[in-house]
Structures are given as C-alpha cells and as structure tokens.
C-alpha cells in the first residue's frame, strides 16, 4: 500500500498537471475510482470527474497553481492538510484546508475543501 505522503504528493501534482493523460495517471494512483471531491464552488464525483474538474480550473486560470502548504495530520483513515491557490503573478488568492478520507487501498476516497479561515465567533 502506498504511503499517505506519496498519495498526497501525487494528488498535489495532479492539481498542477495541464496534460490530461498525466493528470489521469496521477489520480489513478492517488484517487479512488468513486471518490468524491467537494469545495464551496464545485463537486466532482468519481475519478474522471476530478480529472475534468482540475483541467477546467487549469484552463480558466492559465499559470495559476494549487500548492500544498503543510504536512498532513492523519488518524483513523482521515487526513487534514492546508493549501493555497496562487495566481500567475504570485499573489495568493485563496488559502484553504482540506479534510479527507482514505479507502481500504490507501487512496483518497473523499476530499472536503474549505476556502479561507473559519468565520469569527
């Protein structure tokens, strides 16, 4: 079974990969066939839907990138890590946090993403 670090590395690289075939290969390694991705602006159900969602984001924002900005926390098959969306000019547009679930094969089966810090109490 691959390590969580290797899974997250491939997942992060998929968000940077403009070549659809290479992105699909990265997600084949890191993402469960029936995995569910959700953030405040999107939902992708299944690996192929995530391949297309990332491709659409890359096409809409040429030169922009998603970067993992932390290590990860893990317990009971659940993970947490931070990321940021960087504009082509280097400006950070969004900071976020993702919470995920790993399946029995160690692949990501769910990611729930949040943009920005939590609201004040």
N, C-alpha and C positions, 0 to 999 in steps of 0.2 A: 504494500500500500504506500502511495507517495506521502511525503511529509506535508504538513499543513503549510509550511514555508514554501515548498515547491508549488503547491496548489495556488497559493496567493500570488506567487511570482508570475505564474502563467496567466492567472486571471488579470492581474495588473497589466501585463504585457498585451493582453487581448484588447484592452481599452486604448492602447497606443498603436495598434496594428491596422494600417489602412488596407492591406491586402486581405481580401475576404477569405481566401483559402487558408492563409497562415493564421488569421484570426479564428477560423473554424477549428483548425488543428489545435491551437492553444486551448480553446474552450472544450474541445473533445477530451483533453487531458484534465481540465480543471472543473468543468461544469457538468452536472448530471443531465442526462437526456431530457428529463421532465422538470428541470429546475425552474424556479420562479424568481424573477427579479422584479423588485418594486422600489420606486422612489417617488417623491412628490409629483413628478411630472410624467412618469412612464410606468408601464408594466409590460414585462416580456415573459411569456410562459413557454418553456421549452428552450433547448439549446439553440436551435436555429433562429428562434425569435430574438434571442440575445445577440447572436451574430449580426442580425439585421439591425437591431436597435443601436448597437455600437457603431456599425457602419453609417447609419443615418446621422448620428451625433458627429462623427468624424467628417462627414460630407457637409454638414451645416456649419461646422466650426473648423475650417481648414487651419492646421497649425496649432490648434488648441490641444491640450492634453490633460489626462487624469493621472495624478501621481498619488501613490500611497505615501502617507506622511508619518506613519507609525509602524511599529511592530504589531503583533496581534495578541489578544487575550483569548484563551480557549478553555472551555470546560464543558463536559457532558455533550460533546459534539456541537457546541455552539461557539461562534467566534465573534470578535469585535475588532475593528480597525478603523483608522482615520485616513482621509484622502482629501485632495483639493483639485479643483478644476482651474487650470491655468490658461489664460488667453494667449494668443500668439505673441503679444507684446510683453509677456511675462507677468502681467497683472493676475493676481489670484481673484477669480470671480466668485467662487464658492468654496467654502470648507465644509466637509461633511463627515459623517460617521456611518459605517455600515455594520449591521448585525447579520450574522449568517448561521446556517445550519449545514453540517456535513452529513452526507449519507453513509451507508454501511461500507461503501467503497472508498471513502475519504474525499469524495468530490463535493463541491458546493451544490447543495440542493435548494437553497433559498438565500437570497440577499434582500434585506430590507434597508434601504438607504434613507438618511435624513440630511437635509441641507442646513447648514449654519448651526449655531449653538441653540440649545433649548431656550424657549422664551423665559423671561424673568417671571418669578413667582408673584 
